[in-house]
Amino acid sequence: MQNQPQPNPNQQGKQIQIKVSDDVMKGTYANAMSIVHSKEEFTLDFMNIYPHQGAGIVGARIITSPGHMKRIITALQDNLKKYENQHGKIEEAKAPDPIGFKTA
């Protein structure tokens, strides 16, 4: 996310090293997403759906707090605006036909 939190005066000078495994580094393609929530958390499932095969797979599941979800949405909106300012307006794709899901 591009939105940077304000530095905490008690933590100035501290740096956090983030490591990314090779498996995570390669990324996961998703052409669908499902979101469910409870009072305590949001669960986002990023899926790759194969409509002609009648199959799909969840490639990544993110579980986060409502407060962090709000920050994620803000960061996504900010980056979408920056992208469109640089590359032009993105036309929203037509929504696919409804798909019924069965869990395995």
C-alpha positions in Angstrom: 0.0 0.0 0.0 1.2 3.5 -0.8 -0.3 5.3 2.2 2.4 5.7 4.7 1.5 6.0 8.4 2.9 8.9 10.3 6.1 8.0 12.1 5.8 7.2 15.7 8.2 9.5 17.6 9.1 6.5 19.8 10.1 4.4 16.8 12.1 7.0 14.7 15.1 5.4 13.1 13.7 1.8 13.3 13.4 -0.1 10.1 11.5 -3.3 9.5 12.9 -5.7 7.0 10.3 -7.5 5.1 11.2 -10.9 3.5 9.2 -12.3 0.6 9.5 -16.0 -0.2 10.0 -17.1 -3.8 6.5 -18.6 -3.8 4.9 -15.3 -2.7 7.2 -13.3 -5.0 5.8 -14.9 -8.2 2.3 -13.6 -7.4 -1.1 -15.2 -7.9 -3.5 -14.4 -10.7 -7.1 -13.8 -9.7 -10.1 -13.1 -11.9 -12.7 -13.2 -9.1 -12.9 -12.3 -5.5 -15.3 -13.2 -2.7 -15.6 -11.1 0.5 -17.3 -12.1 3.7 -17.2 -10.4 7.1 -18.1 -10.7 10.7 -17.9 -7.9 13.4 -14.3 -8.8 14.0 -12.8 -9.4 10.6 -13.0 -9.3 6.8 -12.1 -12.4 4.7 -11.1 -11.8 1.1 -10.7 -14.9 -1.1 -8.9 -14.2 -4.4 -9.9 -16.9 -6.9 -9.0 -18.1 -10.4 -12.3 -19.3 -12.0 -12.3 -21.6 -15.1 -15.9 -21.2 -16.3 -15.6 -23.6 -19.2 -14.3 -26.3 -16.9 -16.8 -25.6 -14.2 -14.0 -25.2 -11.7 -12.0 -22.7 -9.8 -9.4 -22.4 -7.0 -8.8 -20.0 -4.2 -5.2 -18.8 -4.7 -5.0 -16.5 -1.7 -7.1 -15.8 1.4 -6.5 -12.5 3.3 -8.1 -12.1 6.7 -7.9 -8.6 8.2 -9.5 -6.3 10.8 -12.2 -3.8 9.9 -9.8 -0.9 10.6 -7.1 -2.3 8.4 -9.7 -3.1 5.7 -10.6 0.6 5.7 -6.9 1.5 5.1 -6.7 -1.1 2.3 -9.7 0.5 0.5 -8.2 4.0 0.9 -4.9 2.8 -0.5 -6.5 1.1 -3.4 -8.6 4.2 -4.3 -5.5 6.4 -4.1 -3.5 4.1 -6.3 -6.3 3.7 -8.8 -6.6 7.5 -9.1 -2.8 7.8 -9.6 -2.9 5.0 -12.3 -5.7 6.8 -14.2 -3.9 10.1 -14.0 -0.9 8.6 -15.5 -2.4 6.1 -18.0 -5.9 7.2 -18.6 -9.4 6.2 -17.4 -10.0 2.5 -16.9 -13.4 1.3 -18.2 -15.1 -1.0 -15.8 -15.5 -4.5 -17.3 -18.9 -6.0 -17.7 -19.8 -8.1 -14.7 -19.7 -11.8 -15.5 -22.9 -13.9 -15.3 -23.6 -15.2 -11.8 -21.7 -18.3 -10.8 -22.8 -20.7 -8.1 -20.0 -21.9 -5.9 -19.6 -25.3 -4.3 -16.9 -25.7 -1.8 -14.7 -28.7 -1.7 
